[in-house]
C-alpha cells in the first residue's frame, strides 16, 4: 500500500502541475517570424531609463542584435512556477551572448495580473531582495514601467507587435488583463520577447512560456545565418 500510495502521488502531482502551466497548445506557438514587409525601425523610438535620469534613443543600439522583453514580477508563485521569473535567466542570456552583440532591454509592466504594482524606485529593490532575491542585480537595461498594450501603450510596442504575428490567438482570464481595447497582436503575458536585427528591424517573437534555452538557440541560429550570408 505504501508503494502504491507513493506511486499514485508521484503521478498525480506532475499531472496537476502540468494542468496549471500547460493549457492546450493548439493556439500557441513557441516562436513566430516577423513580417518581411516592415518599413519602420526601432531607431525612431526610445525610452526613459528606470530611474528616469536618461532618455535613451534606440538608435544607440545600431549594429547590435536587440532583445525586447516586457517584464513583470510574480509575488508568491516563484517556487511552483519557476518559468514565470525570468530575470535571472535574462541575466545569463545577456552574459552569454554579449560578445556576439546581443543587447537585452527590459520593460516592466503592470498589465498582467497586476504583478508589477510597485513604483519605478521599488523595482530594483524587489528584484534584489524578493524575486529572484539573493542580492540579484540585472545586468541588462531596464526602462520605466509603462503599458505595452492598450490605449496608452508605448509606441515602440505598437511597432513591435504590428511587425510580427501573434504567438497566441487566445487571451487569458480577462479579470487578469488590465488594458483595453484588446487587439489580436497584443502581448498576452509577462516575458514575451521580440528580437530586432542590427538594422533595427523586428525578426522574431517568442511566446512568454518558451524556454529560455530555446530562445538562446534561436538567437544563435539567426546570428550564424547572418555570418553565412
N, C-alpha and C positions, 0 to 999 in steps of 0.2 A: 504493500500500500504506500509506503514512504516513497519508493521509487516511482510508483505511478503518480503520486501527488506531485513529486518534483517535476516529472516529465510533462504533466499537464500544465503546470505553472510556466515551465520553460517555453512551452508553445504559445500559451495564451498571451503573455506579456508582450512578446515581439509582435504578435498579430495585432494586439490592441494599439501598440505604439505606431505600427505601420498604418493602421487606420487613421490615426491622428495626423500623421505627417505626410501621407501619400494618398491624397484623393485621386480619383480617376485621371489618368494622364492623357486621355484621348484628345483633349482640347489644349494641351500644353506641350511646348517644345523646349528642349534644353537651350537651343540656340537658333537664331534666325540670322540670315544675311540681310544687310540693309539694301535699300533700293539703289540701283545704279544711276538713276536719273537725278540724284540730288545735286543741286547747284550751289547752295549756300555752304559755308564752313563755320566751324566753331570760332574762327578768328574774328567774327563780327559780334562776339559776345564776351562777357566777363562776369566776375562776381566779387563780392566783398569777403575777405578772409574772416574766419570765425571770430576773431577779436574785434573786427570792424575797423582795424587800423589801415588796411590796404585794399584798394580795388585792383584786382588782377585781371588784365585783359588776356583772353585765352590765346591771343597771338603770341604771347610769351612762350607758348609750347610748340611753336612751329618747328617742324623737324622731329618732334617726339611722337611716339605712339601713346595715346592718352586713354585711360580707362575712367569713365564717369560712373560713379556709384551713388545711388540715393541710400543714405544710412539711417538707421534707427536703433534705439536701444530696446531691449526686451526684458524688463524687470521680472524676476521671479520664475522664468522658464528656461534659464540657461542650461540647467543640468539635463532636463528632459528633451530639450530641442536645441542641441548644440549648433545645428546648421543655421540657427537664427542669429547668432552673434558672430559676425564675420570680421570684426575689426582686426583681430589678431591674424586672421588668415590674409587679410588685405596687407597688413604689415609684412608678412612673409613674402607675399607676391611682389610687393614693391622692392624688397631686399633682393629677391632672386633675379628680377628682370630689370633692375635699374641700369645695369651696364649695357643692356640691349636697347636702352632708350625708352623704357616704359615709365610713364608718369601716372600715378593713381590720384584721382581727385574725389573727395567725399563731400556729399551734400546732405546734411541732416534734414529730416522732415518729420513732422508730427501728424501726418495724414493717414497713417496706417495703424489703427488700434490705439491711437494716442500714445505711442511707445517712445516718443521723444519729447516729453512735456516741459523739460527744463528750459531756462534761458540759455542764450549762447554761452554765457560765462559759466554755466553749470555743466556743459557737455564734457569738457576735458576732465574735470574732477570726477565725474560719473564714470568715465572710461577708466580712469586711473585707479579708483578705489572700489567701484561696484561691478561694472561689467565692461571688459573682462576682469578688471581689478588687478591686484598684484603689482601695482605700480605701472600699469600699461600706459604707454605714450605712443600715439600714432606717428608713423614716420612718413605719412602722406599728407598732402594739403587738405585741410578741412575748411569749408566755407560756411557762411552764416546760414542758420536754419531758415528754410523757406518752403514754399509749395512747389511740388513737382507735377501736380495735376490740378485741373480746375481753373476757375476764372482768374485766379491770381498766380498761376504757375509762372516760374521763372522762364524767361524767353528761351534760354538755351535748351530747356527741357521740351518746350514746344517744338523746337527744331529737331532735337534728337529723336523724339517719339514719332514725328511725322516722317522722319528719314528711314524708319525701319518698320517692318510688320510687327504686330503684337506677338509676344511669346505665349500669351494665354488669351483665349477668347472670353472666358468666363470671369466675372467679378466674384470676389469672395462675399462674406457676410456683409450686407450693406450697413449694418449697425457699427461696423469697424472701419468704414471708409469715410473719411472726413473731407470730401470735396464734392463740388458739382459745377457743371454737368459732368456725368460720366461719359467718356468717349472710348471708342474701341481701342485706340492706340495707347491708352493710358497705362502708366506703370501700375502693376497690380499689388505690389507689396514692397517692403524694405529690401534693399540689396539687389534690385535689378541692375544690370551692368550694360554699358554701351562702350564699344571700342571705336576709337577715332584714329584715322590714319595720320602719318606725319604731314599730310597735306591738309588736315583739318576736316576730313570727310568721314561720316559715320560708316563703319564697316560691318560690325556685328552687334547683336543684342542677346543677352542671356536672361533666362528665367531666374527668379530670385532663389530657387532651391537648387539650381545647378551646382554641383560640387566644384569647389574652387580649383581642384586639380584638373577638371575638365576645362575650365576657363583658362587656366595656365597653358594647357596643351594646345588649345585653340589659338591662343595668342602666339605661342612659339611657332605653330604651323604657319600662321599668317606672316610672321616675320621671316621665316625660311622662304616662303613663296616670293616675297619681295626681293630677297637676296638673289634668288634664282632667275629673276626677270632680266 
